[in-house]
Amino acid sequence: MTENVYDTFWERGFLEQVSDEAALRELLGKGPVTGYIGFDPTATSLHIGSLVPIMSLAHMQRGGHFPIALVGGGTGLIGDPSGKTEMRQSLTYEQIEYNAHCLQKQLSRYIDFGEGKAVLLNNATWLTRLNYIDFLRDIGRHFSVNKMLSAESYKMRLEKGLSFIEFNYMLLQSYDFLYLFQSHDCILQMGGNDQWGNMVSGIDLIRRIEGKQAYCMTFPLMTTSTGSKMGKTEKGTVWLDANLTSPYEYYQYWINTDDADVERFLAIFTFLPMEEIWQVKKLKDQELNMAKTILAYEATKITHGEEAAIAAWQAAVEAFHIKPVDALLMPSSTISRGGFEENAAAIPSVEKPRSLFAATIPAFKLYYETNLCASLSEAKRLIAQGGGYVNDEQIQNYDEPIGLKHINDRGEIRLRKGKKKHLVINVK
């Protein structure tokens, strides 16, 4: 055992609510504890909003404990009403099964599922085999409808309507905890704060059926200092899958962190020592920007690997003309190896035929055709307001012709939208 993981959670800002703080802290300090977190397979990939629970499981493992990552292949067929104002879209068995398979592979990047180190389970294994009458008789009788309706996850839905199928979700999640308690000696459930009611019900079910104590802890629902939801950009959700959000775009999400969030995000989304992270509060201006670079690099390395993180960093250095000496404040000395140009491919790119530029194309049309702007009118407005650049030269008129003279010696034309969005056109 290393440092008490409860203290790690507290120090890094993971904790929101705990069912029995003193007892759980003591248990986590004595020896290996088995804890689990459930992940909904509603998509083929998790997103940045899932990183808090993922990182908590990783800290559990680093602290000498045994994590269970539970993919909700069974509960996903029902749909969790927590935090939702409307009923979730129903997915087919085939969709759920495929999504669950994708999540299993994805979670393996963060947690070592080697023998005896952690397990990854799918609750469809036991939930889809339940006999409904037996379940009502053996499990349902332990639940009070009045108490269930007082849970926040249900209260917010009662105004618009709560379906009976969703009403069963608390029972199924509670049964998951009971099943894992009985089969894997799992005594701890963790998750987002919107799951508190479901978790406490699971503890109560274990007490009623097994006569033993279990525990739960919740994490804060992450928002930025401006109050916006984590993982949302103008392009939509920031996914953990490189095919949905490229490592470069992922890196850029973190590099654009608000100044007020840097220290908090370093504590939660990286494994850097807190002694180093605490120094951030003393930084300002360029030094704080360096801290953002470290955050972006470390977060990208955890999700996409070191090579992708280095490539994203070097591409950003080239795209934004950062002096290498100013950018080398990195946790890993390997960041300094290699040249920038070989990793410029990390910047989003498209291919366009040479003939397009031989005849020239108005700048606003090029922005639209490369999807930098969603419409021609948006492209005109962007350039008119001074936000359009070709090869780092500001475009003066929205219909300025872009032609062969703009192709550099690497066969590229580089467009920029505002200060942060870059695109490379590979001319073939």
NORFENPE-V856778 format. One record per pair of residues at least 12 apart in sequence whose C-alpha atoms are under 8 Angstrom apart, sorted by sequence separation. I is the first residue (numbers start at 1). J is the second residue. If there is no record, write none. Layout:
BEGIN
i	j
I	J
I	J
END
This chain:
BEGIN
i	j
57	69
78	90
177	189
203	215
238	250
297	309
364	376
367	379
383	395
384	396
412	424
413	425
77	90
154	167
203	216
297	310
383	396
384	397
412	425
413	426
77	91
263	277
365	379
383	397
384	398
412	426
413	427
76	91
77	92
238	253
263	278
364	379
383	398
391	406
411	426
412	427
37	53
77	93
104	120
200	216
297	313
364	380
390	406
411	427
199	216
263	280
411	428
7	25
262	280
263	281
380	398
6	25
77	96
364	383
379	398
37	57
76	96
350	370
407	427
4	25
36	57
196	217
6	28
100	122
196	218
318	340
391	413
392	414
5	28
6	29
73	96
195	218
317	340
318	341
390	413
391	414
392	415
4	28
5	29
73	97
174	198
178	202
390	414
391	415
392	416
4	29
173	198
174	199
177	202
181	206
193	218
270	295
310	335
314	339
315	340
390	415
391	416
3	29
173	199
176	202
177	203
187	213
188	214
189	215
190	216
191	217
192	218
193	219
314	340
315	341
318	344
389	415
390	416
73	100
171	198
174	201
175	202
178	205
187	214
188	215
189	216
190	217
191	218
192	219
193	220
194	221
388	415
389	416
1	29
72	100
143	171
170	198
174	202
178	206
187	215
188	216
189	217
190	218
191	219
192	220
193	221
270	298
315	343
388	416
389	417
71	100
173	202
174	203
177	206
188	217
190	219
192	221
259	288
262	291
266	295
270	299
314	343
315	344
387	416
388	417
389	418
1	31
35	65
39	69
41	71
171	201
175	205
262	292
265	295
269	299
314	344
315	345
387	417
388	418
1	32
34	65
35	66
36	67
37	68
38	69
39	70
40	71
41	72
140	171
170	201
174	205
312	343
315	346
316	347
387	418
32	64
33	65
34	66
35	67
36	68
37	69
38	70
39	71
40	72
41	73
71	103
139	171
270	302
311	343
315	347
363	395
387	419
31	64
32	65
33	66
34	67
35	68
36	69
37	70
38	71
39	72
40	73
71	104
225	258
262	295
297	330
298	331
311	344
31	65
32	66
34	68
36	70
38	72
42	76
224	258
293	327
312	346
364	398
365	399
40	75
41	76
225	260
257	292
294	329
311	346
312	347
363	398
364	399
382	417
40	76
139	175
225	261
256	292
294	330
362	398
363	399
364	400
224	261
255	292
290	327
293	330
294	331
362	399
363	400
14	52
69	107
254	292
255	293
362	400
363	401
290	329
362	401
363	402
255	295
361	401
362	402
153	194
254	295
255	296
360	401
361	402
14	56
152	194
153	195
254	296
360	402
361	403
253	296
360	403
153	197
252	296
359	403
360	404
127	172
152	197
251	296
254	299
357	402
358	403
372	417
151	197
251	297
357	403
358	404
9	56
356	403
357	404
74	122
75	123
251	299
42	91
69	118
71	120
73	122
74	123
75	124
251	300
61	111
67	117
68	118
69	119
70	120
71	121
72	122
73	123
74	124
250	300
354	404
8	59
66	117
67	118
68	119
69	120
70	121
71	122
72	123
73	124
74	125
372	423
58	110
66	118
67	119
68	120
69	121
70	122
71	123
72	124
75	127
54	107
58	111
68	121
70	123
74	127
123	176
247	300
5	59
42	96
44	98
45	99
57	111
74	128
5	60
41	96
44	99
55	110
43	99
44	100
54	110
61	117
42	99
45	102
46	103
61	118
247	304
5	63
41	99
44	102
45	103
251	309
4	63
41	100
44	103
2	62
3	63
46	106
2	63
45	106
247	308
248	309
251	312
1	63
2	64
41	103
242	304
247	309
251	313
1	64
142	205
240	303
248	311
248	312
247	312
248	313
139	205
142	208
248	315
248	316
82	152
83	153
82	153
85	156
86	157
81	153
82	154
85	157
81	154
84	157
350	423
352	425
354	427
86	160
348	422
349	423
350	424
351	425
352	426
353	427
354	428
85	160
86	161
87	162
347	422
348	423
349	424
350	425
351	426
352	427
353	428
81	157
87	163
347	423
348	424
349	425
350	426
351	427
352	428
347	424
349	426
351	428
87	166
81	166
80	166
78	165
79	166
78	166
81	169
80	169
78	168
79	169
78	169
75	169
75	172
75	173
248	346
249	347
247	346
248	347
246	346
248	348
319	422
83	194
82	194
82	195
106	241
53	190
53	191
53	192
34	184
36	186
34	185
35	186
34	186
35	187
36	188
37	189
33	186
34	187
35	188
36	189
37	190
38	191
33	187
34	188
35	189
36	190
37	191
33	188
35	190
53	219
52	219
49	222
17	193
16	193
17	196
19	200
49	230
48	230
49	231
48	231
47	231
47	237
48	238
24	215
47	238
48	239
47	239
48	240
110	302
46	239
47	240
109	302
110	303
45	239
46	240
47	241
109	303
20	215
45	240
46	241
19	215
20	216
45	241
18	215
19	216
18	216
19	217
18	217
17	217
18	218
16	217
17	218
15	217
16	218
17	219
15	218
16	219
14	218
15	219
16	220
14	219
15	220
14	220
55	268
55	269
52	268
52	269
51	269
13	264
12	264
13	267
14	268
12	267
13	268
12	268
12	274
END
